[in-house]
Amino acid sequence: MKQSLPWESVPPPIFPAQLTLKPRKKWVQVGGWVLVLLLLLYGVSLRGRNPLLSIISLVFSVMYLVTMITKKNAALTSRGLEIFYNMQFTTNYECYPWEDISVIVCEDRNHAELVRLHIGYGNAEKAFFFPRASLDEIAAFAKKKNPAIRIMDYEAEKVNSCELFTNYERRSAFAERLFYLLFTN
C-alpha cells in the first residue's frame, strides 16, 4: 500500500529532507527483525512460567516492531516544516507553520552533498539533512515566508561558555548555543 505524502498537492517549491546521513545497513535491518522475532518467541514461551518477564518481552517486541516498520518523511514547503510518519497500520502528520519557526541553524558536517539544518520552533527543534546545493534557495524561501526568521551558521557565533566544550561534545554545545542565540538577542 503506497501512502501519498501530504505535501504532494502543495505548489512548489518543496525541499525534501534526507533524515540520516547514513541509512541503515542491510545487516542492521536483518538483525532488527531477528531481535523482534527472538523477543516475541521468548515472550510467548515464558507465558506460563514467568508472566511478568513474558509481558515485558512482548511489549519490547511490539515496540521494536513499530520502530522497524515506521517510515519518516519530511520536507520544507510553502506551509512550513512538514513531517509524515507512516507505520503501515496508522499514520501521523505534523506541520510547523512558518509563523512558528523562529530560527534555522546550518551545521556543516563535512559531507560533500548534505548539510544539516536545525529548525527551531517554540522551545524545541528538529534537525534534518538537506542538499548543500539548495541551501541558498531554502534561506531565501524561509525569509520570504517569515521575515522574522533568523538564519545562522552553527560555527559563526561563539559563546564563551561553549568554547569549553571539545569537538567530541558538540551536541551539548549546540543546545546551549541555540538557547543563547534565541533568548539573549
TORGU-350308 format. One line per field, with one value per residue (C-alpha): residue number from 1; residue in one letter; x, z, y. Coordinates in Angstrom, 1 decimal, always signed. Layout:
BEGIN
resi	[NUM,...]
resn	[A,...]
x	[X,...]
z	[Z,...]
y	[Y,...]
# end
This chain:
BEGIN
resi	[1,2,3,4,5,6,7,8,9,10,11,12,13,14,15,16,17,18,19,20,21,22,23,24,25,26,27,28,29,30,31,32,33,34,35,36,37,38,39,40,41,42,43,44,45,46,47,48,49,50,51,52,53,54,55,56,57,58,59,60,61,62,63,64,65,66,67,68,69,70,71,72,73,74,75,76,77,78,79,80,81,82,83,84,85,86,87,88,89,90,91,92,93,94,95,96,97,98,99,100,101,102,103,104,105,106,107,108,109,110,111,112,113,114,115,116,117,118,119,120,121,122,123,124,125,126,127,128,129,130,131,132,133,134,135,136,137,138,139,140,141,142,143,144,145,146,147,148,149,150,151,152,153,154,155,156,157,158,159,160,161,162,163,164,165,166,167,168,169,170,171,172,173,174,175,176,177,178,179,180,181,182,183,184,185]
resn	[M,K,Q,S,L,P,W,E,S,V,P,P,P,I,F,P,A,Q,L,T,L,K,P,R,K,K,W,V,Q,V,G,G,W,V,L,V,L,L,L,L,L,Y,G,V,S,L,R,G,R,N,P,L,L,S,I,I,S,L,V,F,S,V,M,Y,L,V,T,M,I,T,K,K,N,A,A,L,T,S,R,G,L,E,I,F,Y,N,M,Q,F,T,T,N,Y,E,C,Y,P,W,E,D,I,S,V,I,V,C,E,D,R,N,H,A,E,L,V,R,L,H,I,G,Y,G,N,A,E,K,A,F,F,F,P,R,A,S,L,D,E,I,A,A,F,A,K,K,K,N,P,A,I,R,I,M,D,Y,E,A,E,K,V,N,S,C,E,L,F,T,N,Y,E,R,R,S,A,F,A,E,R,L,F,Y,L,L,F,T,N]
x	[+0.0,+1.6,+0.7,+0.8,+2.6,+0.6,+2.7,+2.4,-0.6,+1.3,+2.6,+6.4,+9.0,+9.2,+12.5,+12.5,+14.8,+17.1,+16.6,+20.0,+23.5,+24.0,+21.0,+20.7,+22.9,+21.4,+22.7,+21.2,+17.8,+18.1,+19.4,+16.4,+13.9,+15.7,+15.6,+11.8,+11.3,+13.5,+11.7,+8.3,+9.3,+10.8,+7.7,+5.4,+7.5,+7.7,+3.9,+3.2,+6.4,+7.1,+4.2,+5.9,+9.0,+6.8,+4.8,+7.9,+9.4,+6.2,+5.9,+9.6,+8.9,+5.9,+7.8,+10.8,+8.4,+6.8,+10.2,+11.3,+8.2,+8.0,+9.0,+9.6,+9.4,+10.0,+10.0,+10.0,+7.1,+5.1,+3.1,+6.2,+8.1,+6.0,+6.8,+4.9,+5.3,+3.9,+3.6,+1.7,-1.3,-1.5,+0.0,+1.0,+1.4,+3.0,+3.1,+5.0,+3.9,+6.4,+5.0,+6.0,+9.6,+11.9,+15.4,+17.2,+20.8,+23.0,+25.5,+28.2,+29.2,+31.9,+29.7,+30.1,+26.4,+24.4,+24.2,+22.2,+19.6,+18.3,+14.8,+13.7,+10.1,+9.0,+11.3,+12.0,+13.9,+14.1,+17.2,+17.2,+19.8,+19.2,+21.2,+24.0,+23.1,+19.6,+20.8,+20.6,+17.1,+15.9,+17.3,+15.6,+12.4,+12.3,+13.0,+10.2,+7.7,+8.7,+11.0,+11.5,+13.3,+16.9,+19.2,+22.5,+25.6,+26.4,+30.1,+29.5,+28.8,+30.9,+29.5,+32.2,+30.9,+30.6,+34.3,+34.9,+33.4,+35.6,+34.8,+33.6,+30.9,+29.5,+25.9,+25.7,+27.3,+24.6,+21.8,+23.5,+24.5,+20.9,+19.5,+21.9,+21.1,+17.3,+17.0,+19.7,+19.2]
z	[+0.0,-1.2,+1.0,-0.7,+1.1,+2.4,+0.6,-2.9,-3.6,-2.4,-5.0,-5.4,-4.1,-2.0,-0.3,+0.8,+3.6,+4.0,+7.5,+8.2,+6.9,+6.7,+6.1,+8.0,+6.6,+5.5,+8.4,+10.9,+9.4,+9.4,+12.9,+14.0,+12.5,+14.2,+17.5,+17.1,+16.4,+19.4,+21.8,+20.5,+20.8,+24.3,+25.5,+24.2,+25.6,+29.1,+29.3,+31.9,+33.9,+34.3,+33.2,+34.1,+32.0,+29.3,+29.1,+29.2,+26.3,+24.3,+24.9,+23.8,+20.7,+19.7,+20.3,+18.3,+15.5,+15.3,+15.1,+12.3,+10.1,+10.6,+7.7,+8.3,+5.6,+6.0,+3.7,+3.8,+1.8,+1.5,+4.6,+6.7,+8.1,+7.4,+8.9,+8.0,+9.8,+8.1,+10.3,+7.8,+10.2,+11.1,+10.1,+11.9,+10.3,+11.9,+10.4,+11.9,+10.0,+9.0,+11.6,+14.4,+13.1,+14.8,+13.7,+11.2,+12.1,+9.5,+10.7,+8.3,+9.0,+6.3,+3.9,+0.2,-0.7,+2.5,+5.3,+8.5,+9.3,+12.8,+12.6,+15.8,+16.8,+20.2,+22.7,+20.5,+17.3,+14.6,+12.6,+9.1,+6.2,+3.1,-0.2,+0.0,-3.4,-2.3,+0.9,-0.6,-2.0,+1.4,+3.1,+0.6,+0.8,+4.6,+4.7,+2.1,+4.2,+7.6,+7.6,+11.4,+11.0,+12.0,+9.7,+11.4,+10.8,+13.6,+13.8,+13.3,+16.8,+19.7,+23.2,+25.9,+27.8,+24.7,+24.0,+27.0,+25.0,+22.9,+19.4,+20.9,+22.8,+20.0,+20.6,+24.1,+23.0,+20.3,+22.8,+24.9,+21.8,+20.4,+23.8,+23.9,+20.4,+20.9,+24.2,+24.5,+21.3]
y	[+0.0,+3.2,+6.2,+9.6,+12.3,+15.3,+17.8,+16.3,+18.6,+21.8,+24.1,+24.2,+24.8,+21.7,+20.8,+17.2,+16.3,+13.3,+12.1,+10.5,+10.9,+7.2,+4.9,+1.6,-1.1,-4.4,-6.4,-3.9,-4.3,-8.1,-8.0,-5.9,-8.3,-11.2,-9.4,-8.8,-12.5,-13.6,-11.2,-12.5,-16.1,-15.6,-13.8,-16.5,-19.3,-17.8,-17.1,-19.8,-19.8,-16.1,-13.9,-10.6,-11.3,-12.6,-9.4,-7.2,-9.2,-9.0,-5.2,-4.7,-6.9,-4.8,-1.5,-2.6,-3.9,-0.5,+1.1,-1.2,-0.6,+3.2,+5.3,+9.0,+11.7,+15.4,+18.5,+22.3,+23.5,+26.7,+25.7,+25.2,+22.2,+19.1,+15.6,+12.5,+9.1,+6.0,+2.9,+0.7,+0.5,+4.2,+7.5,+10.7,+14.1,+17.1,+20.6,+23.5,+26.7,+29.3,+31.7,+29.4,+28.8,+31.3,+30.1,+28.0,+27.0,+25.5,+22.9,+21.7,+18.1,+18.0,+16.0,+16.6,+16.8,+17.4,+20.0,+19.7,+22.3,+22.7,+24.2,+25.8,+26.5,+27.5,+25.8,+22.8,+22.0,+19.4,+18.6,+17.2,+16.9,+19.0,+19.1,+21.7,+23.0,+24.1,+25.8,+29.4,+28.7,+27.4,+30.5,+32.9,+31.0,+31.0,+34.7,+35.3,+33.2,+34.7,+37.8,+37.4,+34.0,+34.2,+32.1,+31.4,+29.3,+26.8,+27.9,+31.6,+32.9,+31.5,+31.7,+32.0,+29.0,+26.9,+27.2,+25.0,+22.1,+19.9,+18.8,+15.5,+17.3,+19.4,+18.1,+19.5,+22.7,+23.1,+23.2,+25.9,+27.9,+27.8,+28.8,+31.7,+32.9,+32.6,+34.3,+36.9,+38.9]
# end
